[in-house]
Amino acid sequence: SRAIKTNQDLLPETPWTHIFYNDFWGTLLTHSGSHKSYRPLCTLSFRINHAVGGMDPWGYHLVNVLLHAAVTGLFTNFSRILFGDGYWTLIAGLLFASHPIHTEAVAGIVGRADIGACLFFLLSLMCYVKHCSTRGSSLSTWGWILGAGLCAGCSMLWKEQGVTVLAISAVYDIFVFNRLKMHQIIPALYKGKNLTLFFSIGLLTSWGTALLGVRLYWMGNKPPSFSNSDNPAADSDSFLTRTLTFFYLPTKNLWLLLCPDTLSFDWSMDAVPLLKAVSDWRNLHTVAFYAGLLLLSYFSLKGSSNERECNGRTVMNGKQNANGHSCHSETEYKTLEVKSGFASKEENGIKKHEMQKLQLPSTENIVILSLSLLIVPFVPATNLFFYVGFVIAERVLYVPSMGFCLLVTVGVRALYVKAQKRFLKNLVFCSTAALIVFYGLKTVVRNGDWQNEEMLYRSGIKVNPAK
């Protein structure tokens, strides 16, 4: 209601420039009652919808669905960079297209902010990928990094978390494109190696700082204020309660991505009871979550010391290890080389850096990027730097779900390659197909909850009966 029905910024008699001074709900940003949600591009899209079709909801829903389709296409295209041509890229795209956690963002009109931010998030990331591939060989490389910066700014003007794409671009450059290990970064900087890499990272850091500084100034240099029911943990007087609850909430969000069985449009009030004591059994979930996250990060960043890369494959002690690099079969490697016109770099005189472009990232590097995509865009919702106006919001997981889909895909690929018997390989593949089908069916069922307000509120009774 506040974003569209009663928002004066959508009316033709209101100067369109007001959009850039008001928040998402049409309240002046510097007003004490403003939520500081500065999303002018999303509001502008609502105004265009209003100008074309008035209050007819059909047009608003159509735009949301088209945006989701565009995001899915871009995400699948980005997955090709990591997995190459083949069914792993298709699996990643289908997982994202069908995931039930996206229902709120697509079926709920105000969720367009998350979809639009994700669209320009991916455009920015793809521009930076082009910058990396042309760096040092073409003047167009600076046009690509300029495009990455502009798209990052547009992403932030759709929704605040869009600016995090700059951090993801840096992770891609360091760990995926340049294939550096954690222990190699500081020595490379000290010895003056990869200066163009660090110059690009410096540009990303400067641009991100500038965007955040301008946004903070534009919103009056004041944080937003929320009611107690929106985020009960933030209002608690107990430091222990706030800490335990805030550490537990990311665990709950990951479970919603992994098993989206119980979904709700409203997780406020006591939908997630506060953790008030160390003896609360839910703390075990928190410990398991962070322990698994740290272990996965550690082994991915460390890598294997006894491995070396050769023609896009990993060689371990003189033997090829199919799971170490791109995890494609021997036949797929030969097909890739034949399609590219390169039987071997020695026979055709291919330069080393040209051959490197044909290589796909290692499993460890994909895991690092996937974890970054899962964690970094979610950081603004963790209450780490400022309190937010919700306990859990499924629409906020729209961008982080890209990292989740990549993690599932790379995990399934590793299992598929590790399996020695054809039966086990088929079992892994069929299980993944079944997961996609069940995700799609759950999405269809969840769409039914968004048919009207009565069905939506009925669907939320189990999660939040008090509300």
C-alpha positions in Angstrom: 0.0 0.0 0.0 2.7 2.5 1.0 5.0 1.7 -1.9 2.4 2.1 -4.6 -1.2 2.8 -3.6 -0.5 5.8 -1.4 2.9 6.8 -2.8 2.5 10.3 -4.1 5.8 9.9 -6.1 3.9 7.7 -8.6 1.3 10.3 -9.5 1.8 12.3 -12.8 1.2 15.6 -11.0 4.1 15.0 -8.7 7.5 16.1 -10.2 9.5 13.0 -11.1 12.6 14.6 -9.5 10.9 14.0 -6.1 11.8 10.3 -6.5 15.5 11.2 -5.9 14.8 13.0 -2.6 12.3 10.6 -1.0 12.6 7.1 0.2 11.0 3.9 -1.2 7.7 4.8 0.5 7.5 8.5 -0.6 8.7 10.0 2.6 11.4 12.7 2.6 14.8 11.0 3.3 15.8 13.5 5.9 12.4 13.1 7.8 12.6 11.5 11.2 10.1 8.9 10.2 11.9 7.8 7.0 13.1 4.2 6.8 16.1 5.5 4.7 15.3 2.9 2.0 16.7 4.9 -1.0 15.7 3.0 -4.1 14.8 5.7 -6.7 15.2 3.4 -9.8 12.7 0.9 -8.4 10.3 3.8 -7.6 10.8 5.1 -11.1 9.8 1.7 -12.5 6.6 1.8 -10.4 5.9 5.3 -11.8 6.2 4.0 -15.3 3.9 1.1 -14.5 1.4 3.6 -13.1 1.6 5.8 -16.1 1.0 2.9 -18.5 -1.6 0.9 -16.6 -2.7 2.8 -13.5 -3.5 0.5 -10.6 -4.1 -2.6 -12.7 -1.8 -5.2 -11.0 -1.3 -7.2 -14.1 1.4 -4.9 -15.6 3.3 -4.7 -12.3 3.4 -8.5 -12.1 4.5 -8.8 -15.7 7.5 -6.6 -15.2 8.5 -8.6 -12.1 8.4 -11.9 -14.1 10.3 -10.4 -17.0 13.0 -9.1 -14.7 13.3 -12.5 -13.0 13.6 -14.1 -16.5 16.4 -11.6 -17.4 18.2 -12.2 -14.1 18.0 -16.0 -14.6 19.5 -15.7 -18.1 22.3 -13.5 -16.9 23.1 -15.8 -14.0 23.1 -18.8 -16.3 25.5 -16.9 -18.7 27.8 -16.1 -15.7 27.7 -19.8 -14.7 29.2 -20.7 -18.1 32.3 -18.8 -17.1 32.7 -21.2 -14.1 31.4 -24.5 -15.4 31.8 -24.1 -19.2 29.2 -25.3 -21.8 27.3 -28.3 -20.6 24.7 -29.6 -18.2 26.4 -28.1 -15.0 25.7 -24.6 -16.2 22.1 -25.7 -17.1 21.7 -27.2 -13.6 22.8 -23.9 -11.9 20.4 -21.9 -14.0 17.5 -24.2 -13.4 18.2 -24.2 -9.6 18.0 -20.4 -9.6 15.0 -20.2 -11.9 12.9 -22.6 -9.7 14.0 -21.8 -6.2 10.9 -21.2 -3.9 12.7 -18.5 -1.9 12.3 -16.2 -4.9 8.5 -16.3 -4.7 8.2 -13.3 -2.4 10.6 -11.2 -4.6 8.8 -12.0 -7.8 5.1 -12.4 -6.7 5.3 -9.5 -4.2 5.5 -6.3 -6.2 7.8 -4.5 -3.7 10.2 -7.4 -4.2 11.1 -5.8 -7.5 13.8 -3.8 -5.7 15.7 -7.1 -5.1 15.2 -8.3 -8.7 16.3 -5.0 -10.2 19.3 -4.8 -7.9 20.3 -8.4 -8.9 19.9 -7.5 -12.6 22.4 -4.7 -12.4 24.5 -6.7 -9.9 25.1 -9.3 -12.6 25.6 -6.7 -15.4 28.3 -5.1 -13.3 29.9 -8.4 -12.6 29.9 -9.4 -16.3 31.4 -6.0 -17.2 34.2 -6.6 -14.7 34.8 -10.1 -16.1 35.2 -8.5 -19.5 37.6 -6.0 -18.0 39.7 -8.8 -16.5 39.9 -10.7 -19.9 40.9 -7.6 -21.8 43.2 -6.0 -19.2 46.6 -5.2 -20.6 45.7 -6.0 -24.2 43.0 -3.5 -25.2 42.0 0.1 -24.4 38.4 -1.2 -24.1 39.3 -2.6 -20.8 38.8 0.8 -19.1 35.4 1.1 -20.8 34.4 -2.3 -19.2 35.5 -1.2 -15.7 33.6 2.0 -16.1 30.5 0.0 -17.1 31.0 -2.2 -14.0 31.1 0.9 -11.8 28.0 2.5 -13.4 26.1 -0.8 -13.1 27.1 -1.1 -9.5 25.8 2.3 -8.8 22.5 1.5 -10.6 22.3 -1.7 -8.5 22.6 0.3 -5.3 19.9 2.7 -6.5 17.6 -0.3 -6.9 18.4 -1.6 -3.4 21.2 -0.9 -0.9 22.9 -4.3 -1.0 23.7 -3.9 -4.8 26.9 -2.1 -3.9 28.3 -5.4 -2.6 29.0 -6.4 -6.2 32.2 -4.5 -6.1 33.5 -6.8 -3.4 32.4 -9.9 -5.4 34.2 -8.5 -8.5 37.4 -8.2 -6.4 37.0 -11.9 -5.3 36.5 -13.0 -8.8 39.6 -11.1 -10.0 41.9 -12.5 -7.3 40.8 -16.0 -6.8 39.1 -17.0 -10.1 40.7 -15.0 -12.9 44.3 -14.8 -11.4 43.9 -18.1 -9.4 45.9 -16.7 -6.5 45.9 -18.5 -3.1 45.5 -16.6 0.1 49.2 -16.9 1.0 50.2 -15.5 -2.4 48.4 -12.2 -2.2 50.7 -10.3 0.2 54.0 -11.5 -1.4 52.6 -10.5 -4.9 51.8 -7.0 -3.6 55.2 -6.7 -1.8 57.2 -7.8 -4.9 55.3 -5.6 -7.2 53.7 -8.4 -9.2 50.2 -8.2 -10.8 50.2 -4.4 -10.5 47.3 -4.1 -12.9 45.3 -6.5 -10.7 45.9 -4.3 -7.6 45.2 -1.2 -9.5 41.8 -2.6 -10.5 41.1 -3.6 -6.9 42.0 -0.1 -5.8 39.5 1.4 -8.3 36.8 -0.9 -7.0 37.5 0.1 -3.4 37.6 3.8 -4.2 34.3 3.7 -6.1 32.6 1.6 -3.4 33.7 4.0 -0.7 32.5 7.0 -2.8 29.1 5.4 -3.3 28.6 4.6 0.3 29.7 8.1 1.4 27.3 9.8 -1.0 24.4 7.6 0.1 25.1 8.2 3.8 25.2 12.0 3.1 22.0 11.9 1.0 20.1 10.2 3.8 21.0 12.8 6.3 23.9 11.0 8.0 21.4 9.3 10.3 20.5 5.6 10.6 16.8 4.5 10.2 14.6 3.8 13.2 12.2 0.9 13.5 9.5 -0.3 15.8 10.2 -2.9 18.5 8.1 -5.5 16.8 10.0 -5.3 13.5 13.3 -6.5 15.1 12.8 -7.6 18.8 16.4 -8.7 19.2 17.7 -5.2 18.4 15.4 -3.8 21.2 16.5 -6.3 23.8 18.5 -4.9 26.8 20.5 -8.1 27.1 23.8 -8.2 25.2 23.8 -12.0 25.4 20.3 -12.2 23.8 21.2 -9.9 21.0 24.4 -11.7 20.3 23.0 -15.3 20.3 20.0 -14.3 18.2 21.9 -12.3 15.6 24.4 -15.2 15.3 21.5 -17.7 14.9 19.5 -15.8 12.2 22.0 -16.5 9.3 21.7 -20.2 10.2 17.9 -19.9 9.8 18.3 -18.1 6.5 20.6 -20.8 5.1 18.0 -23.4 6.2 15.4 -21.5 4.2 17.6 -21.8 1.1 18.4 -25.4 1.7 14.9 -26.6 2.7 12.3 -24.0 1.8 9.5 -26.0 3.4 8.0 -23.3 5.7 7.9 -19.9 4.1 6.2 -16.7 5.3 5.8 -13.1 4.1 6.2 -11.9 7.7 8.9 -13.1 10.2 8.5 -10.2 12.6 7.6 -10.2 16.3 8.1 -13.7 17.8 8.2 -15.7 14.6 11.7 -16.6 15.5 11.9 -16.7 19.4 14.8 -14.9 20.9 17.8 -17.0 22.1 18.1 -15.9 25.7 20.5 -18.5 27.1 23.5 -20.5 26.1 21.6 -23.7 26.9 19.2 -23.0 24.1 19.5 -26.1 21.8 19.4 -23.8 18.7 22.9 -22.7 19.5 24.0 -26.1 18.3 22.8 -25.1 14.8 24.7 -21.9 15.1 28.0 -23.7 16.0 27.5 -26.3 13.3 26.8 -23.6 10.7 29.9 -21.4 11.4 32.2 -24.4 11.9 31.2 -25.8 8.5 31.5 -22.3 6.9 35.0 -21.8 8.4 36.2 -25.3 7.3 34.9 -24.9 3.8 36.5 -21.5 3.5 39.8 -22.7 5.0 40.2 -25.6 2.7 39.1 -23.6 -0.4 41.5 -20.8 0.4 44.4 -23.1 1.2 44.1 -25.4 -1.8 46.2 -28.4 -2.3 50.0 -28.0 -2.2 50.7 -31.2 -4.2 48.6 -30.2 -7.2 49.6 -28.3 -10.4 47.5 -27.2 -13.3 48.1 -28.5 -16.8 46.1 -27.6 -19.9 43.0 -26.9 -17.9 43.3 -30.0 -15.7 44.8 -30.7 -12.4 47.7 -33.1 -12.2 48.5 -34.7 -8.9 51.7 -36.6 -8.6 51.8 -37.1 -12.3 48.2 -38.3 -12.6 45.2 -36.4 -13.8 42.6 -35.7 -11.1 39.3 -35.0 -12.8 37.9 -33.3 -9.6 40.7 -30.9 -9.1 40.1 -28.4 -12.0 37.0 -28.2 -14.1 35.8 -31.7 -13.3 35.0 -32.4 -17.0 35.6 -35.8 -18.4 38.5 -36.5 -20.7 36.2 -36.5 -23.7 34.8 -33.1 -22.8 38.3 -31.7 -22.5 39.2 -33.0 -26.0 35.9 -31.6 -27.3 36.8 -28.2 -25.7 40.2 -28.2 -27.3 39.0 -29.3 -30.7 36.2 -26.7 -30.7 38.7 -24.0 -29.9 41.1 -25.2 -32.6 43.8 -26.1 -30.1 45.0 -29.7 -30.1 47.9 -28.7 -27.8 49.7 -25.5 -27.1 53.1 -27.0 -28.2 51.8 -28.0 -31.7 50.0 -24.8 -32.4 52.3 -22.4 -30.8 49.7 -21.1 -28.4 51.0 -18.6 -25.8 50.7 -19.5 -22.2 48.2 -16.7 -21.3 46.0 -17.6 -24.3 45.8 -21.2 -23.2 45.0 -20.1 -19.7 41.9 -18.4 -21.0 40.6 -21.8 -22.1 40.9 -23.2 -18.6 37.9 -23.3 -16.2 38.3 -22.4 -12.6 39.2 -25.0 -10.1 36.6 -26.4 -7.7 38.3 -24.5 -4.8 38.1 -21.2 -6.6 34.4 -21.7 -7.5 33.7 -22.5 -3.9 35.4 -19.2 -2.8 33.4 -17.2 -5.2 30.2 -19.0 -4.3 30.7 -18.4 -0.6 31.4 -14.7 -1.3 28.2 -14.5 -3.4 26.3 -16.2 -0.5 27.7 -14.2 2.4 28.7 -10.7 1.2 25.3 -9.5 -0.2 23.7 -10.8 3.0 26.0 -8.9 5.3 23.8 -5.7 5.3 20.9 -7.8 6.7 22.9 -9.3 9.6 22.5 -6.3 12.0 26.4 -6.3 12.1 26.8 -2.6 11.1 23.3 -1.3 11.8 20.0 -2.7 12.9 17.5 -3.6 10.1 13.7 -3.5 10.2 13.0 -7.2 10.0 14.0 -10.5 11.6 14.0 -12.5 8.4 13.0 -11.3 4.9 12.9 -14.0 2.2 13.2 -11.3 -0.6 16.6 -10.3 0.9 17.9 -13.8 -0.1 17.3 -13.2 -3.8 20.9 -12.1 -4.5 22.6 -14.5 -2.0 20.7 -17.4 -3.5 23.0 -17.2 -6.6 25.9 -18.2 -4.3 23.8 -21.0 -2.9 22.9 -22.4 -6.4 26.6 -22.3 -7.4 27.6 -24.1 -4.2 25.0 -26.9 -4.8 26.1 -27.2 -8.4 29.8 -27.5 -7.7 29.0 -30.0 -4.9 26.9 -32.1 -7.1 29.6 -32.0 -9.8 32.3 -33.1 -7.3 30.1 -36.1 -6.2 29.4 -37.0 -9.8 33.1 -37.1 -10.6 34.1 -38.9 -7.4 31.5 -41.6 -8.1 33.3 -44.6 -9.8 30.2 -46.6 -10.9 27.8 -45.6 -13.5 24.9 -46.4 -11.2 26.2 -43.9 -8.6 26.7 -41.2 -11.3 23.1 -41.7 -12.5 21.9 -41.5 -8.9 23.6 -38.2 -8.3 22.3 -36.8 -11.6 18.7 -38.0 -11.0 18.7 -36.7 -7.4 19.7 -33.3 -8.6 16.9 -33.4 -11.3 14.5 -34.4 -8.6 15.6 -31.5 -6.4 14.9 -29.0 -9.2 11.5 -30.5 -9.9 10.5 -30.4 -6.2 11.8 -26.8 -5.9 9.6 -25.9 -8.9 6.6 -27.6 -7.5 7.0 -25.8 -4.2 7.3 -22.5 -6.1 4.0 -23.3 -7.8 2.3 -24.1 -4.5 3.8 -20.9 -2.9 2.5 -18.8 -5.7 -1.0 -19.8 -4.7 -0.5 -18.2 -1.3 0.0 -14.8 -3.1 -3.3 -14.9 -5.0 -4.9 -12.5 -2.5 -4.5 -11.1 1.0 -6.7 -13.7 2.7 -4.6 -16.6 1.4 -1.4 -14.7 2.1 -2.3 -14.1 5.8 -3.6 -17.7 6.2 -0.2 -19.0 4.9 1.5 -16.9 7.6 -0.5 -18.0 10.6 1.7 -21.0 11.4 4.8 -18.9 11.4 3.6 -15.7 13.0 0.2 -16.3 14.7 0.4 -13.1 16.8 0.7 -10.9 13.8 
